[in-house]
């Protein structure tokens, strides 16, 4: 099964664009270059365990244990959304080519950010990144998948559905998921999605502006300004810098001789990137120092 991809698409650079590939149910084989994921079948079927590998023809999809047409459709739709295959980053690459520090972005076809197949999952994972170490984030997400995710034919588990998460108590999240103060936020989010009060998937509507989405995101308990701006990137809105301690400290080292500077200076530095400035600062700060 093959997905055609644009010439500017590169699976490895997309997968390793940030840490999501280290969170269950993703599994990335760095040597073989393959990305695996267990997709939830929203029509009620069993989860679909599938992997993707890129070759000269495009993105080759293999399904483990199931080959029904519905399973193929679930995997195709899931990978297309998670890998932003249909998104156009040509304008961003053109801008990067003019910047000696960032010209490498166009050379390796970087720019896409790996995301989850659903906005709900991205929200949950984002909440699990707040005020903690990356190892704790990985542990919380792994606990969620192992405790509440439905198993595919392969035995690997999918990310839990809102219904599955809503059926548990706050105490369960504290004791089993080890999510601490986030427990109440995770439960409230799951309940609001499960009962139809909140529809995060509707936020993929391209007609919604960054400001409209920011208000919706800030209305979710557990999502502050930093988390909202990171979520905006996963929703295809890259105009926010999402400044945090990591980005600030790296900017000071790379562009301010190690000295602290006002956020306004950081904003001015990336202003030329316009609606792409959130991607520009991310890839600038994550690239090898020059």
Secondary structure, 3 states (H helix, E strand, C coil): CEECCCCCCCHHHHHCCCHHHHCCCCEEECCCCEEEEEECCCCCCCCEEEEEEEECCEEEEEEECCCCHHHHHHHHHHHHHHCCCCCCCHHHHHHHHCCCCCHHHHHCCCCCCCCCCCHHHHHHHHHCCCCCCHHHHHHHHHHHHHHHCCECCCCCECCCCHHHHHCCCHHHHHHHHCCCCHHHHHHHHHHHHHCCCCCHHHHHCCCCCHHHHHHHHHCCCCCCHHHHHHHHHHCCCCCCCCCCHHHHHHHHHHHCCCCCCCHHHHHHHCHHHHHHHHHHHHHHHHCCCC
